[in-house]
Amino acid sequence: MQLNAAARAAFDAMSEGVTIIDIEGKIVFGNRAYRSFLNKEAGGDIGEIEGYRLRDLRPGARLPEVLEAGKPILHITRKEIEDFYFVNMYPIYQNGLLVGGLSVVTFLEDAYQAREELEAMEARSRQVLRSINRANGARYTFDDIVAVSPAAVQAKELAQKIAATDATVLLASESGTGKELYAQAIHNASPRQEGVFVAINCSNFNAQLLDSELFGYAEGAFTGARKGGKVGLFEAADGGTLFLDEVSEMDISLQAKLLRALQEHRVRPVGAVKETEVDVRVIAACNADLPEYVRSGKFRKDLYYRLNTFPIRIPPLRERPGDVPVLAQAILDELSHKLRRNFHLSVDAAERLREHDWPGNVRELRNVLEFSAYLTPSGLISADTLPGDLGRREDGVPRTLAQRTRDFEKRTILALLEHNGSSLEGKKKTAKELGISLATLYNKLSVF
């Protein structure tokens, strides 16, 4: 077995010790680092080593065992005199025949240096993650939560107290009340504020896809799996917070895996053998009646109790009409900055907003104000500029929830079309923002 000059030069450039023996156990090559190691052991220059049997120089050498077994021997830790080192040994095959063996020795000093470099790289990665989190993750704090009515103040104060702990939180409230706003505020007021905030809506995925999203998968776990596998959101949120929106819609077959992750702080990617430790705070949210889901068998009782350690109920807008004018002005301030125009709310408009029941809660309020803002040249939002059916009764009979929801849907769609345009591209953009297909948008427009 021969090594050319280029191979010898490459091995000599390495800080690891490299030894190559032939099928008879004789040294074919030892690089500069390995020869230095042998000289240190011998207490002087031992001269040329090529052509000598390895075990004549080092009786305890295990590289010849690789020749006997024809298989590698990996991750061996050894100590010679005062030096610790780590060894990987491999058989060398040529045209299917065993022709020799190779060992690679990593010295303790190099291992420490590699560890320091890894720790420095991890520190840089954490800094990058914190920067990304500040830019794209949890933007809201408790200062962004408007709370005037007693019920809203109580919910906000409870959330602030719980934020200081590391406990799992369940935000149970109607759609559009600002559950993610609360989740981000809790994260930013917690000891994990320097970590990442990761959010996922569980209702957007089937069981298999959600399993891969939350827990990741190993390479080759299934057909089409990405080379190298995929890191799940639990691992991505390590040291930070994971927000599970619409957790009630998670498939019951996956709920046991979530429960184990919460209890054991370990996750197992799809197709993997080993579990990975994770340090994640979970904030869950739902607008469904979870106790009823438990009674009907759609949600595990043990998972419900695990998530319900600290429940926070965010009151809907109809239970806190005093918050509506303050919330409305806060939203108009955002729109003023966005549209570079000043918007204000008149007294009669504020009263109309207070009288509405807001089945869509804060989300509906925001859409109503955006609708009015785009159509108001003066910047003054008055009762006349609000949608005509807002809070109105027909023939003295209160509108049903279905009617109010339909009106809200109509206002939302028309406001977005007014903004995006009624062209095909505008309709496509509107459908995408609403999370519906273009065909569904056309169906809805046909009945307006």
N, C-alpha and C positions, 0 to 999 in steps of 0.2 A: 504494500500500500504506500503510495507516494503522495506528497503534498507539494504543489508548485509554490513558487516564490510569492505569488499574490496571496495565496491562502495563508502562508506563514506570516506574512506582513500583517494581514488582517487579524489573525489570532494574537500576534504580539502586541497589537494596539489595544487589546482588551484589558480591563482591570481584573476581570475574573481569571482564575487559573484554569487553563485548558490542557488536558492530557489525552493523547490518542495512542492506543495500543493495537497490535495486530492480533491475529487469531491465536498466536502462541503466547500472548501476554507480554510481548516485548514493546518497549516504548518506541513509537514511530515519531512522536512529536510532543514536546512540552513547551508551552509558550513562556514568554519572559516572566509573567506574573507567577506561573507555577514553579519555574526554576528558582525564583527568588524565595518562594515559600519553602522549597526543599533545602536551599542553602541556609535559611534561618533555622530550620529544624536540625540540620547537621552541625550548625555552629561554624560554618565556613563554606568555601566554594567547593562543591562536589564535582565540578567539571561537567563534561558532556554526559547526558543521560540517555540519549537516543541509542537504541540497540540493547540496552539493559532490560532485564525482566523487571516489571514494575514492583513485584513483591520482593525482589532482592534489595531494592532501595527503600521500600515501605512495606514491611511484612503484613501490616493490617489493611492494606488497600483492598477495597471491595469491587473495584472495576472488573477484575477477572470473573467475579460472580455473574456479571452481565453476559460474559461469553458463555458461561455454563447454562444459564437460563434462556438466553436469547431474548430477554425482555428488559426494559428499563427499570432502574431503581431510582426513585424520585424522593426529594424533600428529606434527605438524610442530614441530621445535625451531628457534627463530630467535633472532638477536641483533641488537639495535639499540643503537648506542653502547655503553653499559656493561651493558645489561639483557638477560638471557636470559629467554625466555618460551616457552610451549608453546601451540600453536594447533590447534583443531579447527574445520573449516569445513563448512557444510552447505547444500545447495540448499533453497529454500522453494517448495513446490508448493501451488497452490490450484485445486481442481476439476480436477486432472490437468495443469494448466499451470504452467510455471516462472515464478515472479513475482519472485524475488529470491534473496538469499543471506544467511547468518548466520555470523559467526565468534565463537568463544569463546576468549579469551586467558587462560591461567593464568600468572601471574607467578611468577618464581623464588622470591620470598619466601613466597608462598602455598603453592608446591609443597613447600618445606622444612617449613613448618608442618604441612602435611598428612602429610608423611613422619614428623615427630615424633609426631603424633597416632596414626598407624598403629603406630609402634614402641611407643608407650605402651599402645595397645590390645592389641598382641601380648604385651607383658609381662604385662598383666592376665590375658590368656587363659592364658598359661603358668602363672600363679599359680593360676588356677581349675583347670587341668588337674592340677597337682600336688596340690591339695586333693582333687579327685575321686579321683585315684590312691591317695592315702593312705587315703581312706575306703572305696573300693570296688575298688581294684586289687590291687597286690601287698601283702598283709597280713603274709606270713610272712617270717621271716629264718632265718639258719642256727641261731639259738638255739632255733627251733622244731623242728629236726630232731634226733631221738633217734638216737644212734649209740653203741653200747657194744661190739659185736663188732668184731673187726679189719676184716672186709670192709666193714661200714657206716662205720667211722671212715675207712677209706681212700677210699671214695666221697665222703664229706663233705669231706675235706681237699682232694681233687682239685677238687671243685666250687668250694671257696673260692678256690683258686689261679686257676682259670679265670675266676671272677667279676671279678677285677681287670683282665682283658683286655677287648677288644671283639670277641672271636672268636665265630663261630657255634658253638653247642653242640648235640649230639645226645644226648638222654636215652633210652637203650635199656633197657627193663625191662618186666617183666610188669605187667598191669593191677592197679591198686590199691596200687602201691608208693610213691606220692607224687611222681609226676613233676612235677605242677604246683607242689607244695610246693617242690621243688628249683628249678624255674624262677623262682618268685617270690623265693626266697632269693638266687639268683644276681643277679637284677635289683637287689634292695635292697642288695647288697654291691658293686655295680658303679658306675663313674662316671656311669651313666645313672639312678641312683636317684631323681633329681629329675624325670625324665621319666615318661611314662605306661607302664603295663604292660597290654598287650592280649592276650587269649587267645581262641583259636578251635579248635574240634574239627573237623578236616577231614572226618571220617567222617560228619558230620551234613548234608553238602551234596552235591548233584550238581555236576558240573563247571561248568555255567553259573552256578549260584548262588554257588559258591565263588569263581569268577572275579570276580563282582560284589562279594562280601564283601571279598575281599583287595585288589582293585585299583580298586574303585569303577566308576562308569559316567558317561558324559556325558549331558546332556539329549537325549532323543530317540534314545538308543542302541538301544532296542527298545520294542515295544508294552508300555505300562504303566510305562515308566521314569518315575521321579519328576521333577517339574519342577525344573530346576536341577541335575539329576544327583545323584550320591551319592559321598561321600568313602569310599575304601576303607580297610581297616584298616592297610595299609602307611603311608598318609598320616596316619591318625589316630595311629599310633604313632611318628611322626617325632620323633627325639630320645630315644626310649625303647626299649622291648623288645616284640617280637611273639612270642608263644608259639604255635607250631603243633603242637597235639596230634594224635595219630594221623595224622601226615604220610604214613605209608605208604599210607593209603587215598585219597590225592589222585589224581584221574584223571590218567593219564599224559599226556593232551593238555594239561593245565595245568602239568605239571611243568617244561616248557621255559620258561614265563613266569616261574615262581618262580625258576628258575636264573638267568635274566637279571636279575631284581630283586636277587638276592644278589650277582651279579658286577658289575653296572653301577650299582647303587644308584639305579635309575630304574624307574618304573612307568608304564604306559599304561592309563588307565581304558578300559573297554569302550566302543567307539564314539568314542573321542577320537583326535585326530591327534597332538597333542604329548605328550611324556613329561614326567613330573614327577620331580624329584630328591627322594630320601628318604634320611634318615639313621636307619636302624633296625638294631638288633641282633636277630637271629633265634635263638630257642631252639626246637628241634624235638624231638618225642618220639614214640615208637612202641613198641608191644608185639609187633610182628611181627618176623620174621626178615628184615631188610632185604637182606642178601646173597643170601638165597634169592629174594626178590622181584626182585632185579636179574637173577639167573640165569634166572628164568622170564619176564622181559620185562615185569613189572608195575611196575618202578621204574627210572628212568633211572640208568645207572651214573655219569654225570658229576654229576648232582644228589646222588647218594649220597656221592661223594667230597667234594663241596662242603659237605654237611651234617656229614659225619663228621670234620671238622677236629679237634674235641675231643670224642670220645665219652665218656660217663659211664654206666656200668652200675650201676644201683641194685639191690643184691642182694635177692631175694625173702625173705620172712620165714622160710621153711623152711631157708634157708642161714644164718640169724642168730637162732637160738632165744634166745640171751642177751638180745636186744633186746626180746623179747616182754613180759616183766613190766614193764619200764621204760616201754615204749610204752603198755601197758595202763593203768598208773597215770596217765600223762600224759593219756590220753583220759578216764579217770575224773575227773581234776581239772577238765577242761572240762565234763563232765556235771554235776559238783557245782555249778559256777557257773551253768550253764544251768538246772538243775532246782531249785537252791537247797536241795540236800541234800548231805551228805557221803558219798562213796562210797570204799570201800577194798577191796583185793583180799586174800583170804586166801591162806595158803601153799599149801593144796591146790588152790585155783583157779588160782594162778600156775603150778603144776606141770602142771595139765591144759592150760592155754593153751600151755605150752612144748612139750607132746607133740603138739599138733595141727600138721598140715602147712600150713595156711592157703593153700589154692589161690587165695583171693580177696585174700590179703595184708593190708595195713593196713586196707583198706576193709572186709574181712570181720571183722577184729578189732574195728573200731569198731562194726559192726552187732551183733556178738555181745554186746559190753558194753552197748550201748544196750538191747538186748533184756532183758538181765539187770537193768539198772538200773531199768527201768520196772516190773519184776516183783518188786523187792526192797524190802520195807518198811523193813528195818533199815538199809540202806545198805551192808551187808557183802556183797560178791560172793564167794560160796563156790562150791565145786565143785558143790554141789547146785542152785545157782541158775543155773548155766550150762546151755545147751541140752543135752539128754540125749545126743544123738548126737555131741557134740563130741569128736573124737579116738578114739571107740570103734571096736572091730573087731567084726565079725559072724562068729561061728563061727571066730575065729582068722584069718580071711582079710582082709587089708587092703582097705579100700574103694578103688574106682577113682577116677580124677580126675572122671569124669562123675558118680559117686555123690556125691562130696564137693561138687562144684559144685551139684548138685541140692539137697543138704541146705542149703548156704549160701543158695541162692535161696529155699528154703522159710522158713528162719529170718528172712531179710531181709524177705520179704513179710509174714509173720505179725507181726513186730515193728512194722512200719509200720502194719499194720491195728490192732494193739493201741493204738498211739499216736493214729492218725487216726480210729479208729472203724470199725465194720463196716457202717455205713449206706451208701447209694448215694453220698452226698457224700464220705464217708470213703474209699470205694473209688476214686472219681474222683481224689481228692487223692493217694492212694497210687500209682495208675497214673501220674499226672503226675510224681511224684517219682522213679519208677523209669524214666521215659522210655518207657513202653509204653502200648498202647491199653487201654481198659477191657475190650474183648473178650478181649485176650490175658491180662489179669489173671484174668478169670473162667475161662479155659481152664486156667491154672496152678493155680487154687484147686480145680478139679474133680479134679485128680489127687493132691492132697495127702492 
